[in-house]
Amino acid sequence: MFGIHDFGLFLAAGILLNLTPGPDTAYILGRSIAQGREAGVASALGISVGTICHTCAAVLGLSAILATSALAFGAIKLLGGAYLIFLGIKMILDRRKQLSVPSDF
């Protein structure tokens, strides 16, 4: 089990993993190219905040709790699924609103 003496190693590994390019980098580049610098910066900040929250949860032992408790893990999966369904419905409703607005071309 990791202790406080391994915190530096944990921090270095976390920073290294965040600096390697991946899907988040592609997302930021895509938003920056399509919508400009402000959208890219907002995307980068959002990903950074999410990463910090995830890292803090790991430091506090949430990963260990979820690994040992099937009930807690199942609850998190159900909440995540419900949230994805909510986002999907919201996107469908927003798209219908956008389609009904006449354009002035």
N, C-alpha and C positions, 0 to 999 in steps of 0.2 A: 504494500500500500504506500502511496506517496505521502510524504510529510512536508512540513514547512521548509525543510532543507532542500527539497526538490522544486521549490517555487520558481527559482531562476530558470531551471531547465524547462518547466512548464511554460513560463512566460516567453522564453526564446522560441520554443516550438510553436506557440500560438502566433507570435509575430511572423515567423517564417511561413507558416501556413497561410496567413492573411496576405503576405506579399506575393505569393505565387499566383500567376494568372489562372483564372478559371471562368466558370459561367458568370460570376458576378462582374468580372472585368469586361466580358463581352456585353453584358447588360448595360454597364455604364457607358461603354463606347457607343453602343447602338443608340442609347437615349441621347448622348451628346451629339452624335452626328445628325439624328433625326430632329431633335427638338432644341438643340443649342446647349451652351455652357451651363446655364442655370439648372436645366433638367439633369444634366450629368452630375453636377455638384450635389443636387438634392438626392439623386440615386446613391452616390457614394456615401453621403452622410447617413442615409437610411440603412445601407448595408453595414456601415461601421457601428451604428447604434445597435443593430440586431446582433452583430458579432460580439459586442461588448456584453450585451445581456446574456447571450449564450455562454460566453466564457465565465461570467460571474455565476451563472447557474451551475456550471461544472465545478467551479472553485468551492461553492457552497455545498456540493455533494448531491445535487439534484440528479445527476446522471447515475450515481450509485443507488439512490433510492428507487429510481425508475427501473434499474436493472434487477433489483431484488423484489420489487412489489409488482405483481401482475395486475393487481387492481388499479394502482396508480398509473401504470403504463397504459392500461386499457382506457382509463378515463381521459388521459392526455390524447390518445388516438381518436377517441370519440369527439372530444372538443375540437381537435384539429380538423377532422372530417366535417363537422358541423360548420366550422368557420369557412372551409373551402366551398361548401354548398352555398353559404351565405354570399360569399364573394361572386360565385358563378351567377346566382340569381340577380345580384346587384348589377353585374356586367350586362346581363341580358336586358334588364329593365332600362339601364342607361342607354344601351344601343337603340332600343325602341324609341326613346325620347329623341336621340340624335337623328334617327331616320325620319321622324315626323316633322322636323324643322325644315321649312323650305329654304332653298339657297337663292342668293341674289346674284347669280352669274349672268 
